[in-house]
Amino acid sequence: MAGYADDLALAHVLADSADTISMARFRALDLRVESKPDLTPVSDADTAVEKAIRSTLARARPRDGVLGEEFGRSAAAAGPGSRYWVIDPIDGTKNFVRGVPIWATLIALMEGDTPVVGLVSAPALGRRWWAGRGLGAFAGKNQHSATRISVSSVRRMTDASFCYASLNGWADIGRLDQMMDILLGVWRSRAYGDFYGYMLLAEGALDAMAEPELSLWDMAALIPIVTEAGGRITDLDGRPTADKSSVIGTNGLLHESVLTALARRS
């Protein structure tokens, strides 16, 4: 466990550097934005943040590999191993480029296929969330001003606050009707999107969130935070999440109900 505490401390150092870079470019008049091959935007802040994190990791963790959204996978300088860091330099780039403050840097440490450390830093919101396996989940302005967080105890869908990112993806996979039934049946529904809904889930401010497709860098940092807060994350079939996976995150008590509600209909 001590090793994860050290890695978590390093994640905070990485996030401090990332926050300095990203906040200097947020709402900058000369911000440069391009389109990637998948037509999603990438700003000069995305690339600068990832480069800075990679540079620090190369010095501080030469035995660890790196996977980043903008520059792909890099093997460890000291040779192949089971540990690697997963970086999303700015999750919510569309918000970032439009001046919406809901965006964050996501930093995770993987051991094999398992995320063991996760940190989400949203400097424009003045908030950060983090967790290490067996260490609990926390939120606050920084590591020294933190509160332990936990999921809600809501047990019924009719009492639940449900979060989703958008409806288009559910239409694409043929489950829009299932999603609409959920939204009409729960106590409250909101589309916060990206990392933010999962962090509200971990804090107990909402009770469930689902998305039809995410990449590993979108979700790796979120998994330790939600699970250490007492929640559960799987794909639509109830299996542990993986790259390019659907995701259901809940307080645990509602998980089977959400799985059933989103199941494919014959």
N, C-alpha and C positions, 0 to 999 in steps of 0.2 A: 504493500500500500504506500510505503514511503516513496517508492519510485513514481507512483502516479501523482503524489503531492508535488514532487519536484517538477514533473512534466506540466502540471497545472500551473505552477508558478511561472514556468517558462512561457506558457500560453498567455499569461497576463502581460508579460514583457512584450511578446509579439503583438498583442492587441494594443498596447500603449503606442507602439510605433505605428501600427496601422491607423489608429485613431488620429494621430497627428497629421499623417499624410492625407487621409480622406477628408477630414474636416477643413483642411486648407484648400481643397478643391471643391467642396460642397457649395453650390450656388456661385461658383466662380464664373465670371463672364467669359473667360477664355477656355473653359472646359472643352476638351476635344472628345467627341463621341463618334464611333464607327459602328458598322453593322458586321456581326460575325456571319459565317456561312449559314447558320440556322436562323438568321435575320434578327437575333436578339442583340441588344446594344452592348457595347463595351466602351468604357470611358478611360481616359488616361489615368484616372484614379485607380481603377481596377488593376491595371497592369503595374502601376507603381507600388501599390500595396502588396501585391503578390511577390514582386521582385524583392522588396524589403524583407518580407517574412522568409523567403527562401534564403536570402543572404545570411540572416541570423541563424536559421536552422543549420546551414552548412557549417557554421562555426561551432554552434552549441550542441548539435546532435549529428555528427558526421556518420554515425551508424544507422541513422533513420532515413528512409526514403521520403519523398514528397509527391503528392498528387494535388495539383491545383487546377481550377477551372480554366484559367487563361493559358497556362503553359504546360499542361499535361503532367505526365508522370516522370519523375527523375529518380534514378537508383541512388542508394546511399553511397557516399564517397568512400566509405570504409568497406564496401562490399554488400552483397545481398543479405537481407534479414527480414524478419516478420513484422517489424514495426515501421509505420510510415504515417506522416502527417497529411491531413486532407484540408485544403484551404479553399474557401470561397471568399475572395478578397472583398467583394461587395455583393451581398445577397440583397436583391431589391434594386438592381441598377436602374430600372425604369423609374422607380421613385427618386433615386439619387439624381438622375439627370433632369427630372422635372421639378426638383426642389422640395419634394415631399420627405420629411425627416425619418420615415420608417424604412431604414436600411441598416445593414450590419455587416461586420466581418465575422465569418464563421471559421473556427479553428478546431480541428479534432485530431486526436491521436488514435490510430488503429493498431491493434495487435492481431495480425491475420485479418479475419473478416469482422472483427468485433471492435466497435468504438469504445475506448476505455476512458477517454478524456474529451470533454467538449466545452467550448467557450463561445459565447455570442456577445459581441460588443457593438452596441448601438449608440455611438457618441452623440449624434444629433438629438437623441432622446435622453442623454445623460444616464444611461443604464447599461448594465452588463449582467449576464447570467453565466454560470459555470458549474461543472460537476466533474468528479473523477469517480471511477468505480469504487464503491465502498466508502466514499468520502462524503456523500450527500450532495444536494444541489443547493445553490446559493444565488442570490441576486443583490445588486447594489450598484453604487456608483463606481466602486473599485474594490479590490480584494480586502482592503482594510475597513471598508464600510459596507458590511454585508449582512443579509438576513437569510436564514435557512428557509427554503420554500418547499411546499408540498401541494399535491393535487387536491381537488375538491372531493367531497363525499357524496355527490349527487348520484342517485341510483336509478332514476327513472328518466326515460327519454323525454317524457312530457314536462319534466322539470329542468331539462338540460339547456345550456347555452352552447350552441354548435357553431363551429367556424369552418369556412371553406375559402379557397383562394379565388376561384372563378367557376363558372358553369360550363364554359366551352369544352374543357377537357373531359368532363363527364359525358357530354354529348358525343365526343370523339370516340369514346370507348363503349358507347351504347348503354350507359347507366344514368342518363340524365333523369329518367322517371324515378329511379330509386332515390337519387339525391333530392329531387323536388319533394318526394314524400317525406323525407327526413326533415327538410326545412319547414314544411307546413305542419309537422307534428311536434316539433320541439318547442320549448318555452320561448327561446330566442335564437336568432341566427344572424351572423355577421360575417362579412368577407374581409378579414384583416389581411390574409395572404402572407406568403414568404415565411420567414422565421417567426414573425411576431405572434401568430396564433398559437404556435407550439410553446412559446415562452409564457403566454397568458395561461395556457393549459397547465404548465408546470407550476405556476403561481397559484392555481386554483381559481383564477378569474373567469375561466370558461372550462367546459367539461369534455369536449371532443373536437377533433379537427381531422379532415380527410382531404387528400389530394390524389389525382389519378396517376401522376407520373412525376418523379423527381430523380435527379442524379445524385451520386454519392456525396458530392461536395455540398449539395443542398441539405442533406439530412444527417450526415455523420456527426456533426457537433450537437445536433438536437437530441439525438437518441440518449446519450448519458444524462443529459439534463432532465428530460422527461422521466426516464426510468428511475433515476436516483431521487426524484421528487415523488415517486410512488406510482407513476403512470405506466402505460404500456403502449408500445409502438409495434405494428406489424404491417404486412401488405394486405390487400383485399381478401386474401385467402387465409389470413391468420398466421402467415409464416414470418420469420424475421426479415426485416427489410434488406434490400440489396440495391445495387446500382440500377438506375432506370426503373425504379419500383414504384408501385402505388403505395400510399401510406395512409394508415389510420392510426391516429394518436388519441388516446382517451385517458381518463382517470383510472382506468382498469375496471371499475365497477360497471361501466357502460360498454365495454369493449365487445362483448358477444352480441349485444343488441345492435351496435353499429355494423358489425360484420354481417349479421343476418339481414339488416335493412338494405345494405349495399350489395347483397349477393346477386349474381347474374340470374335473370329470370328465363325460364325455358319458353 
